[in-house]
């Protein structure tokens, strides 16, 4: 239809020269207008196409932005959690540091206590070493004393054995106590009742007995061990203790004096007797009883010859100590 109109216009223009020029100009303008419209439409098309593309790109960017924001929010949350954990760790670290400081204080205190204990231990060790050394010395002394005791016990047993053998060979009825070597002589043989003068019968007995007795005790193998010879006088319980003490003392003294003046003794024996002989009166402090528990007056009236070895008191004291230690240990064992 447009082409027809244009053709008609051109036909009309052909009818006149002026009208043809106008039609050509009009056509040209129409064409330009059409071109402009086409350009404008293309431009609009390009614009809207570009706008749509940009819009899609913007939407895509918005989506990415939202995703980035969401990711950032998630990271912020994670950062908050991490920060919280970090604060917790800091608190824990602070607590651990405080515990460590406290432990260091305790450790320092323990080290000081350990040093003090080591010092005390060193002192105790020194005391122990000293005690050990002292114990070794005591052990050596005890061993020496034990050897001495064994020697003394052996010597005493030998003396008792030799005394018994010598008296038997001399046909004397005097009995030697197997435990201590004491020899008991009947007082009736020596003295009249209430008297302290030695009878002839007693003198004869002493003349026979004393040389045999001293011949054993003063032997070279025993002489260094012999400490004392004791002559004891004993009475029965008749009369007062004081009178009997005086009587028993006088009797023991008379026997001792007679022994010292025996002609059968050598000067060396007499000198030795003067150094070691002792006379003792015991009154009735050590009575003899029969099997029924009654006093045996005849047996109580007696003269005893006793001897003791050197260090015998030490032996008795050691025995008492050992017995005391044994009793103490037994008591500790029962507690």
Buried (B, 14 or more C-beta within 10 A) or exposed (E): EEEEEBEEBBEEBEEEEEBBEEBEEEBEEEEEEEEEEEEEEEEEEEEEEEEEEEEEEEEEEEEEEEEEEEEEEEEEEEEEEEEEEEEEEEEEEEEEEEEEEEEEEEEEEEEEEEEEEEEEEEEEEEEEEEEEEEEEEEEEEBEEBEEBBEEBEEBBEBBBBBBBEBBEEBEBEBEBBEEEBBBBBBBBBBBEEEEBEBBEEBBEBBEBBBBBBBBBBBEEEBEEBBBBBBBBBBBBBBEEEEEBBBBBBBBBBBBBEBBBEBEEBEEEBBEBBEEBBEBBBBBBEEBBEEEEEEBBBEBBBBBBBBBBBBBBEEBEEBEEEEEEEEEEEEEEEEE
